[in-house]
């Protein structure tokens, strides 16, 4: 049975280019032009997350770098927890729900202080069992976890850990392929159905995090059981950065929201054998033998 509800999350991530005013503009654009109700950023403590070698090494794709080293690059894009607090207020002002991905335990603790409705653990960090345990014990909202680049045995460990804390009812699992952008043949949409069959019975919700180009596939995710759709968002796909190429610009996000709502309207069984809209045509055209 298809639920008559879909939640579209616009993943700003670091597509604000480290510019707080751009971040605010993105919130306003998503709220007013795109009519999106969930907006997500990212929070890292880079010296916790990265080894010294990683921090001090050059960016693996220098053309996308905002600093001399990968650490400098990441620090340039990072907002302080006080800036995130201001973004929460700006979201409330624009009647949208702020959320954030936590990349490490320190960030999880800082984000928990903001009293959010949901926090996400990205695919890259879904084996940080210390962070998952902390959120299960201390965070009162929904816990979203992406399953990109994750083996089956690792998925089971994640589920068992959340189950241990009796938080499966608060869990949203995302089918995801970690690539930017992902070719259609690697989206593997039937993973949504597999996750639905395996985990909805425990109270989990299922989502689709799509890193592909376009908006043609997300409607199918609804049919396969997803109630959350997450897509990256940018104001300009040509901006410098890793994620922009796999992101939607404002018109694409607006059209995606309309498409998803239209799909939900159409997902019905007939309420009666002959619909009111059919009566005139039946009288005019129907042939009885």
N, C-alpha and C positions, 0 to 999 in steps of 0.2 A: 504493500500500500504506500502511495506517495504522500508525504506530508505536504500540506498546503502552506509551506513556509520555507524561505531560503534566506540565508544571511550572507550578504556580499561584503567581504573584507577588502579594503584597498590597502595594500602593503606599500607604504611610503618607504620603509626601510631607511636607507641612507641616500635616497635619491634627491634629498634636499641639498646635497653638495656641502654639508656643514654650515649652511646659511639658515639661521633661525627665521628670518623674514620669509624665505622661500618656503620653509616648513609651514608657517602660518598661512601663507597664500595657498598652499596645497590643501590644507584643511578646508579653507573657505571654498575653494573650487569644487572639492569633493562633496561638500555639504549642499551647496547651492546649485551648481550646474549638473553634477552627476547624481545627486540625490542618494548618496551612499551613507549608510548609518554607522558603519564600523571602519575605523581608520587605525592602522598599526604602524608603529615605529620599531626601532631596535635599540637595545642598550647593551653595551659591553664595558667591562673593565679590562682594558687591553693588556695591562701588565699581569693581570690574573690569568687571562685567557691564553696569551701567547708566551712561548718560551723566549728566552733572551735572544736566541739565534733567529727565531721567526721575527721578533720585534725589530731587530737591527739589520735584517736582510732587505735587499731591494724588493719592491713590489714585483710579483711574478709577471705582471703585464704592465710595464712602465707607462704605456700610453694612458692607462686608467688611474695612475697614481696622483695623489694630492700631497705627496711628501717624498723626501729623499729615501726613506726606508719604509717598510711595510707598517712598522709601528707609528711612524710620523703620519703616514696616510690614514691609518685608522683613527688616530687622535684628532686629526683635522676634521673628520666626519662625525665625531662623537659629541653628543650633547650631555651636559651635566644633569644630575638628577633634578636640580632646581629648574633647569630649562624644560625638562620633561614635565615637571609640575605645572609650569606655565602652559605647556601644550595641552595638558589635561583641561585646564581652565578654558583655553581657547576652543577646544572641542565642545565643552559644555555650552559655551556661549553660542556655538553654531549648531547645537542640538545633535551632536554626533558622539559616538562612544569611542573614547581613546583606548587603545590596547598597545601592547609592546611585546616584542620577543626578547627573552632574557638569554644571554650567551654564557653566563657564569654565575656562580653562587652569590658573589657580591652584588651583581646587578639584580638578581632575584630578590635579595633582601631589600635593596633600595626601592625596587618597583612595588614590592609588597606594602611599603609605607604609603603608597599613593592610593590604596584601597580601590584597585581596578576591578572591573567585572570579569576580565579574563587576561591571562598571561600565556604567551606561547613559548614553547621550547622548539627551536629550529632543528632541522634534520642533523645538522653538524654537531649538535650538543645533546642529542636524545639518549646518549649513553652516560651522561653526567648524572649518575644515580644519586649523588649527594644533593644536587640541585633539585632533582625530581622529588626526592624525599622531603626536602625542606618545603617545597611548594605544597606537597600533599598534606603536610602537617600544619603549615602556618597560613597558607593562602586560602581565602574563603571563596574565591570565584572559580570560574571554569578554567581548566588546564588544557591547553591546546598543544598537541605534539605532532610534528611532521615526521613521516617515516621514509623520507628519501635516503638513498644509499645505506639502507638498513637491512641486515640479514634476518631470515625468519627466526633464528634462535635469539637474536637480539630483540626483535619485536616481542617475543614471548616474555623475555626478562623485563621489558618495560611494562607490559600489561600486568605481570605478576607483582611488580613493585607497587603500581598504583592500586591494585586489588588489595594488597597487604594493608594499605591505609584506608580502605573502604571508600575510595574516591572514583570508582569507575563511572558512577552517575554524573560526575563532573568532568568527564574526559571527552575531548574531541580529537579524533585521530584523522590525520590528513594523508590521503594517498598523494604521493609527490615523487617526481623525478627531479633530481638535483642537477640542473643544467641551465644555461642562460644564453640563448633560448634552447628549448628542447624540441627536436623534430617530432612530428605527430606520431610516428610509429613507436616512439619511446615513451609516450604518455601512459600507456598501459592502463586505460580507463577501467578495465575489468577488475583491477585491484580495489576499486571502490566497492564493487559488489562483494568481493571476497571479505573485505573489512566489515561490510554491513552484515553479511551472513555470520561472521565469527563473533562480532562484538556488540551489535545492537541489542542482543538479548540480555546483555549485562548492564544496559542503560547508557552505553557510549553513543555519542553522535559521530557521524562520519563527514569528513570534508574533502575537498579537492583543491590542492594548491597547484595552479597551472602556470608553468614557466614557458609557455609556447607563444608564438606570434599569432595574434588574431583573437576572435571571440566566437568561433564556430563550434567549439567543443563543450563549453561549460554547461549548455542545456542538457547534454547527454549525461553529465555527472548527476543531475537531479534524478533522472530516470533510474540511475544505478544505485541511488540511495543517499547521495550527499545532501546535507542540509546546510553546509557551509561551503562557500566558494571564496577562495583567496586569490587575488591577482595583484601583481606589482603595478605601481602607479608612478608616472613621471609627468612633468610638464613638457618635456622635450626629449624624445627618444635619441636625439643626436648628442645629448650632453655626455661629458666624460664620466665613465664609471662602468662597472661590470653589469649592473642590473638593468640599465635603461633599455637595452635592446630587447629584453624580455618583458618589458612593461607596457601598459596601456597609457596613452595620452588621454586628456579629458574627454574628447568626443568618443573614444573607444570605450572608456569606462561607463559613460552615460548610456551608450547604446547597449552595452552588456547588461546594465541594470534593467533597462526596458525589456530586453529579450528574455531575461530570467522571469520577470513579472508576467510577461505575455505567456510564457510556457506554463507557469503555474495556473493561470486562468484557464488554459486549454486542457489541463490534466483532470478530466472528469469522466465518469461513466454517465450514460444517458439517465436523466432523472425520470423520464417516462418514455413509453414506446414511441410515441409520435410527439416530437417537440413542437412547441407553439410556432416556431419559425418554419416548420415543415408543413403545417396544416394546409396552407393555401396551395403549396406546390403539390402536395399529395392529391388534393381535390382536382387540381388542374392536369396533372401529368400521370398519375398512377393508373396503370392498366390492370384490370382484373380478368383473369382467364377462367 
